Amino acid sequence: MAIYGPLMCLVAATFAGPVVAHPHVFVDGGVDFVVENDQLAALRVTWVYDEFETLYILSSHDLSLNLNGGLGEEDRAALEQYRSDWPSDFDGSAHLKIDNQQIALQWPTGLKADVLDGRLKITFTRELQQTVPASDLAASVAFYESTYFFAFSITQTPEIFGSSSACSAEVIKHDPTEQDEQVQAALAKLSREETSSIANVGALFADRIELKCD
């Protein structure tokens, strides 16, 4: 039984016509770190979509919420299969740098999905293409999507799993400048079908996590 109600009707009406202003989708979440054998091995990424995008995604795949407002096992499995088919231009959302150099990550694996409190939550793992020694490590992860169609915000406290080194992680929230506000004003004029001419514009508004290991 599909349960959407008035909010689903509003979502359908919203996406039926032209939608103006970037960003269009708001995603909370964050990044955890996996340390194995004193090596930084992987990132675990969490996305929690806003309620409108959640219902849009569910309706796009003809999936239903159950009487408890969650997903049944069949629909959850179907959604995980759908969301595991990543687009060819997927750029991550978790951008790892060490010594100001971008660190290559493997394609996402192990995606899990569920709907909690009316919002779609997905988690997945990005293994490093080459593990990095955790000893004396200083790394940074910026949480964003390059075109700023999606606005990502770090709302969860980062965890460190399997660490045999003394590691800590601190969230650095984006502090907007006057120039950022001017860029956002220009982005607000873009439709859902348009993209910014500014390369990697999402990085300008990114929350970050600073990882340090002794």
HELIX and SHEET records of a PDB file:
HELIX    1   1 GLY A    5  ALA A   16  1                                  12    
HELIX    2   2 GLU A   51  SER A   60  1                                  10    
HELIX    3   3 GLU A   73  ARG A   83  1                                  11    
HELIX    4   4 GLU A  178  LEU A  187  1                                  10    
HELIX    5   5 VAL A  201  PHE A  205  5                                   5    
SHEET    1   A 5 THR A 109  LEU A 116  0                                        
SHEET    2   A 5 ARG A 119  PRO A 133 -1                                        
SHEET    3   A 5 GLN A  39  TYR A  49 -1                                        
SHEET    4   A 5 VAL A  25  GLU A  36 -1                                        
SHEET    5   A 5 PHE A 150  ILE A 154  1                                        
SHEET    1   B 5 THR A 109  LEU A 116  0                                        
SHEET    2   B 5 ARG A 119  PRO A 133 -1                                        
SHEET    3   B 5 GLN A  39  TYR A  49 -1                                        
SHEET    4   B 5 VAL A  25  GLU A  36 -1                                        
SHEET    5   B 5 ILE A 160  PHE A 161  1                                        
SHEET    1   C 5 GLN A 101  GLN A 102  0                                        
SHEET    2   C 5 ALA A  94  ILE A  98 -1                                        
SHEET    3   C 5 ALA A 138  PHE A 143 -1                                        
SHEET    4   C 5 ASP A 207  CYS A 213 -1                                        
SHEET    5   C 5 CYS A 167  ILE A 172 -1                                        
END                                                                             
